[in-house]
Amino acid sequence: MARHKSSPATEDSEEARAFLQTRLALFWKVLFLVTLAGGVLGLTGPIVNPGPDLLFTFGVIALAGTLWWLCRRGKRSIRFCRIADGGGLVGVSLVGVFLARYLLAAFVREHSLVTSEGTLMADAYLAIIDLFPTAMFLAIRAALIPSSPRRTILVTALVGAPKILLATILVPAADGGLAWRGSGSGAYPWLPGTSIMMWTVTIITCAVISRVIYGLRAEVREARRFGQYVLERKIGEGAMGVVYRATHAMLRRPAAIKLLLKDRASESDLVRFEREVQLTSRLVHPNTISIFDYGRTAEGVFYYAMEYLDGLDLQRLVDHYGPVEPARTIHILAQISGALAEAHALGLIHRDIKPANIVLTERPDEPDVVKVVDFGLVKKFGGNLAASAASDAIIGTPLYMAPEAITQPDTVDGRADVYAVGAVAYFLLTGQHVFQATTVLEVCSKHMLEAPVPPSERLGKAVPADLEAIVLACLAKDRNARPASAAVLRTALLACADAVRNDLPAARSWWEAFRVAQKDSTSAADDGGSGPGTMAIDLGGRSIDAVR
């Protein structure tokens, strides 16, 4: 697949904005800490006194600290970041040039520099306290802050303009202050020339640094582009591939890109992966994850784009918040059953229904929206079973596997998914799996031979009788004793007394609290900590938590 050159839209993307803000905050942090250290050390020096010197010193520190604080908090626009970049540096330059002139005047006064040798010493001193530090910071800026060479030249020239201008018209006075250079004055004739020469070298150096770094970033962006999608960050990895958060370059719509890496997978894996997306793309139920696009790169990497889910899977829901109340459980199970009913009507069974493959998210108009994900083990039934990949193999997650999927995997139908939904319901209500076991063989044996403990008994408190009866019916060993289909199961769930008791205001409050905790964990991660993920995608049989 042909790749496209980066567009301006890419530069204005949310990823670019966040990256610019992060790097800008880092730059101003460095500048603040260095100037603060210089100010503290300067207070102990022989030429700094409680006058303009001190005022200008802490003016630079205050400006750098303020911009650092502004850039590390909240969400700043690209325009704000650009102003804080160029405008902030020009401000620091203006304050710094006055500070340098006062320090130079004090240096000249203290050392009685009237000879040509003394003039050279003053020249060197000015370069050390003003030109060199500013040039160093601008070089750091060129390396840290994403900026085109043209913008870097403009910013560097603007920062240098006050230095060159004031070097021409403002000179140290004999009394330690500053004085305007008179017409035809020959005082400090080396100041303008030194400043121009130093700043020409600085502009060239910073432009080269920016060109190299900017070019490398552009190459990375191009390497991370799949069709109209630009990869942003990795949110999961499995044995055969990876999942990235991505953004559509034109629509600015977030998506999740699932890649099956050629060097990690066999040809049969590639066939299964492509089959997965083809079958899943036929499903349009609102509780089934949507597939946007798929294809192969020029390097042979197969990928597909699906909707990005900002929420958490049921495994994490129970792990972090404990058992789910019956009314909310019914609301979740009814949505799962609806998604499976559509798949079964098309002759497809999921074969890997489990908490980690069911993501809970929200919409502005509805909390607790379910999305069934990972149809990687999907199988056609009611047709030619020989055409299904691995139709005679034991496939699925043992803790949620129907007895017939273990003993007669080539005969499974939609009722195997119904059994798995019953096991998920059991987990939601009790916070525990249907069967406790230490080995795969043991748990498979219990699925085939052992009756499940009723959820109310396992939980230690009453579970609505109608809901408990449905859960136990789904977990029947004989598939004919289970609800006949996912559609029948959904009807039975919605007929439960608690189905109408789902507390929507409480659910919205729960999501508001969840978002606050999520934001706090993201902030902690940005400061070097770690926070919980927000969703899970099962990739190649391995559950992967997606971050933030």
N, C-alpha and C positions, 0 to 999 in steps of 0.2 A: 504493500500500500504506500502510495506516495505521501510524503510528509510535506507540510506547508511551512513557509517562513512565519516567524512570529509576527503577530499583528499588534497594532496599538491597543486593541482590546485586551490582549494578554497583559500588556504593561499596566493597564488600568483595572485588572482583576482584583478580587478580594485578596487573593494570595499575594499579589504584588504589593497591595496596600499594607497588609499585615507585616510583610517582610520589611518594607521600607520603614514602617513605624518602629519595628523591633530594632533594626540596625541604627536608626536615628537615636533611639533611646540609649543604645550601647555607646554610640559616639559621644553624646553629651555627658554620659556617665564618666567616660574616660577623661573628657575635658574638665569636668567638674572636679574629679579627684586629683588630677594633676595640678590644676590651678589652686586648689585648696592646699595641697602640700606645699606648693611654691609660696603661697601667701603666708602660711605658718612659718616656713623657714625664713621668709623675707622679714618677718617681724623681728627676728633676732639679728638681722644684718645691720651694718653700720650706717646705711644710707636711707633706710626707710623710717619715716617719722610720721606722727599723727597729723597728716596734712593731706594734700592731694594724692600723694603716693598711696597711702592707705585706702583712701576713698576709691581710687581707680582699681586697686588690687581686688578689693572685695566686691566691686561692681562687676568685674569679670566672673568672679566666683558665683555671685548671686544670679547672673544671667544664665550661666551654664547650668547651675542647679535647678533653676526654674524650668528651663527647656527639657532637662532630663525628666523632671517630675511630670511635666505635661505629656511627654511622649510615652511614658511607661504606664499611663493611666487611661482607661477608656479606649474608645475606638476613634482614632483621628483620621480625617480625610486625607487623601493624597495631596490636595491643595495645601492643607494645614502643614503637612510634613515638609512639603517643598519650601514653604515660607519659613518654617522653623530651621530648615537646612541653610538656605542662602541668607535669609534675613538675620538669623541668629549669628551666623559667622561674620556678617558685615557689622553687626552691633558689637560683637566681641572685638573686632578689628578696630573700630572707632575708639572704644574704651581703652584697648590695649595700646594704641599708638600714643594717646595722651600720657598713659602710665609710663611708657618707655621714654618719652621726652623728659618727663619730670625726673625719672631715675637717671637719665643721661646728664641732665643739668646738675643734679646732686653729685654725680660721679665726677664731672668736670670741676665743680667747685671744691670738692674734698681733695682732689689730687692736683689742683692748680695746673690743669692741662692747657698750656699756652704754646708749647713747641709743636713742631711738625710731628715729632714722635708721639707727643701727647694726643694730637689729633687722630693719629692712627690707632692709638689705644682707645679713644672714645668711639671711633668707627667700629672697632672690634666689639666694644662693649654693647653698642646699639644692636649689632647683628645678633649677639648672644641673647639679649633680653627681649628682643622684639621680632626680628626677621626669622631667625632660625626656629624658635618655638612655633610661630604661626605656620611656617612652611611645613614643619613636622606634623602639626595637627591637620593641615590640608591634605598631606599625603595619607594620613590615617583615614581621613574622610573618603578619599578616592578609593581606598581599599575596602572600607566597610559599607558605605552607602551606595545602593544601586543608582548609578547616574551615567548618562551617555557622556562620551568625551566632550561633546559640544557644551553640554551643561556644566561639566567640570571646569572647562576653560572659562566660561562665563562667571561661575561662582568664584573661582580663584582670582580672576581679574577684578571682580567687584570687591573682594576682600582686600586686595592689594592697593586698590585705588586710594583709599584714605591714607595709607602709609606713604605712597609716592607724593600725593598732594601736600600733606602736612610736612613731609621732608623738604618740600620746596618752599613753603611759605612760613613754617613755624620752626624756630630753633631754640635751643636752651639759652637762657639769659645768664648774665654773670652773677645775679643774685640767687641763683638756684631755681628760678621760675622759668617761664616761657616767654618768648618775644616774637613778634612778627618780623619776618625777614624784610628789610627795607629794599627799595628799588635800587638795584645795582650793588647790593650788599654782597660781600665776599665771605660772609661768615659760614663756616661749615660747608664748604663747597662740595665736599665728598658725599653729603647726605642724599641728594637726589640721584646721583649716579649709582651709589651703592644700592639704594632701594630698587631702582629700575633693573639693575643687573640681577639682583637676588630674585626679584619677582618673575623675571623672564624665565630663569631656571626653574623656579617653583611651578609656574604654569605648565611648562613642558613636561616636567616630572609627573605632576598630578594627571595630566592628560594621558600620558603613556600608561600609568597605573590603571586609570579608569577604563581605558580602551581594552586592556588585557582582561581585567575583571569583568567588565560589561560583556565582552565577547564570550568569555567562558560561561557566564550565566545564560546568555542567549543560546549557546550550544546545549546546555543542560535542559533549557525549556524545550528546545526542538527535539531532544532525545526523549522527552517525557510526553510528547504529543502523539495521540492516537486519533487520526482523523480529525474530527472537530472537537475532540476532548483533550484537555490538558491535565496531566496528572499533578496532584498537589502534594499528597502525603500518603504513605503506606498505612493502612488501617488493619491489615491482617496478612498472615502468611501461613501456608500449609505445606504439605509434603510435595505437592505438584505445582503450586503457583502462589500468586499473591493477589491481594485486593487493595486498590488505591481509591482514595477520595479524589474526584476529578470535577472539572467544571467545563460545560459546553462553551466554546470560545465565543459564539455569537449570542446564544440564548442566556448565557450566564446561569444556567441551571445546574445545581449540584448533581453529581451522579457517583456511583460506585463502579469502578472498572475492575473486572475479574480477569486475570491473565493466567493462562496455562503455559508455563515456561517449557520451551522445546527440549531443553537439556535435562528436565526433571521428569518427563512423562514419556510413556511409550505411545506407539501409534494407536493402540486400543484406548488409551486415556484420551487422546485427542479426539477420537471418534465419539467417545462417551460425552466429552465436554461439549462438542459441537451439537450433539444430539440433545443434550440438556437445554441449551439455549433455544434450539428450534422448537422443542416441545413446550418449554416454559413461555415462550413468546406467544403461544396460542391462547394462554390464559389471560383473561381480562377482568377477573373478579377483583373488586376493590381491596380485598384482604389477601391478595396474592401479589408478591413483588413484581413490579413492571420491568420489562426488558425494553430498552430503547434502541439498541443497535448491537451488531457484532461483526467480526471480521478477523482477518489475519494481517499482521504487519509484513513488510518486505523481508524481515528476518525469520518469518515463520511462527511468530508468537500469536497464538489464538487468543482473542479477547472478546468480552462483551460488556456493554454498558447497561446498568440497571439503576433503578431509583435509589437515592441515598437515604437511608433511614436514620433519623436522629431520635434515638430512644434507647431502650434496653431490651435484651431478650428475657424470656421468662425464667431462665436459669439464674440470671443475675437478679431478677426481681425477687425471687424467693430467697436466694442466698443473702441478699442485703436487707430485705424487708420482712422476711418470714412468710408464713402461710397467708394465702389470699382469702378474703371473706367470700362466702358463697355467692352473693349477688354479683360481685365483680368477676368471680370465676365463671359464672354462667355467661356473662357478657363476653368474656374472652373466648370461651369454648364455642359459643354460637358462631362467632366470626371465623374461627378455625374450620368449623364444620361447613360453613358456607363456601369457603375457598376450596375445600376438598370436594364438596358436592359438584362444583364446576369441573374440577379435574377429572373426577370419576365419570361424569357425563360424557367427557371426551375420550374415555377409555384409558385414563392415566391414573396410576397410583403413585403416591409420593415415596413410600417405603422407608422414610427416615424422619417421621414426625417425632420431635423431642423438644424440650424447652429451649435449647440453644438455637433451634431452627424456627422459632416463633418470636418475632420482634414486636414489642409493644411501643407504639409511638402515639402522637396526638395530631389533631387538626384544630384550627381555630374554632371550628363549630362542634368538635367532638373529641373528648378525651378517650384514652384507651382504645386506639385503633390498632388492630392486629394486622401483621403482615407475615404470611408464611413464606419462608425463603428456602433456598438450596434444594432445587429439584434435581440434584446431581445423580440421585439413584432412581429417578422416575422410571416407570416401566409401563408399557402398554399391556392391557389385558383384554380378554375377549377376542383376541385375534391370533396371529401367528407368534406364539411365545418364543419360537426359535430365533425370531428376528430381534428379540429384546436382548440387550447386552447383559451377559452373565445371568441369564434367566434361571439357571439351575444352581446358582450359588446362594449361600446364606449372606444376605446383604441387609445392613441396617445397624442400629445401635441396640445391643443386647438388652439394656434396661427397659426398652420400649418396644420390644419385638414380639409379635404375636406368635403363639405356638406353631401355627402352620408355616410361618416364615422360617422356622427352625427345622421342622420335620419334612415339609414339602414346599420348599421355596418356589418351585415352578408352578404352584397352584394358587399363589396369593392373589387376592383381589382387593377391592376397596374396603372390605371388612378388616383387613390387616391394618389399614390406616385408622379405622374406628377403634380398634384395640389400642393403638398408640395414643389416640386422643384420650381414651380412658386412663391410660397410664400418666399422661400429662395432667389430667384433671386431678388424679390422686396426688401427684406431686404438688400442685397448686394448693390443694386443700390442707394437706398435712405437712408439707415441707420435706417429705421423705419419699423415696422411691417405693414402688409397689413391693418389690422384693429386695431384701438386703443380702448381699453376697460378696465374697472376696475374689471369686474367679468368674470368668465368662461361662465356663461349663456349669458352675453352680447356679448362676442366674438363669441360664437357659433351661436347666432342669426344673427350676421352680416355676418358670412360665408354663412349662408343659404339664407339671404334676401338682403343684401346690396352689390351694385356694388363697386369694388375697385376704388379708385382714381388713375388715370394713374401715373406711376412713375415720369414722367417728371413734372407733376403738383405738386406732393408731394415734389419732390426734388427742384423745383424752377428753373430748367434749363433743356435744351433739353437732351433727351435720344434718341439714334438712333431709328428711327421709326420701323425698322424691329425687333430689339430686344424687344422694348416695346410691339409690337403686339404679339410676342411669349409669353411674360410674362403674358399679359392679357388673351391670349388664354388658358394658363395653369390654370388660376384662374377662368375659366368659371364655372358657377353653374352646368350646364348640362355637365356631363362627356363626352357625345358624341361630344361636341363642343371643347374639348381639343385635343391636339395631341394624336393620337391613341395609342401610346406606348412610352416608354422611348427611344427606338431606333429611332422612327420618330422624337422625340424631339431633339435628338442629331444631326440628319441630318439637321434639321431646324436651329439649333444654328450655326453649322459649315458653313451654307450657308449665314449667316449674313455678311455684309460688314466689320464689325470690327473684324471678326474672324481671319483675316490674319494680323491684326494690333497689335497683342499682342507683346509688346516690351520685348524680352527675356533679353537683356542686362540690361534694367531697373529692371526687375524682379530679376536678379542675384544681382544687387546692393542693392535692397530692402532686400534680404535675408542676404547679408553681414552685412548691418546695423542692421538687427534684431539680428543676432548672436552676434555682438558686444554688443548690449544692453542687450541681454540675459546673456552674460558672466559677464557684469558689475553688473547686478542684482543678479547673483549667488554669486559674490564676496561680495556684500553688505549683502546678507543673511548669508554668512559665518562669517561676522564680527558682526552679531547680528541684521542685518536689515531684510527686506523681499523684495522679488522680485516677478515679475509676473510668472505664470506658463507657460508651453509650449504646453499643449494639454488639451483636455477635454474628458472624458469618461462618458457616461450616464449610471448610474447603478441603476436599479430599479426605473426609472423614475426621478432620481435626477441628475442634471448635476454636475460633479465633475471636477475641474481643476487639472491637473497633474502638479507637480512642477518640473522644471528644468530637 
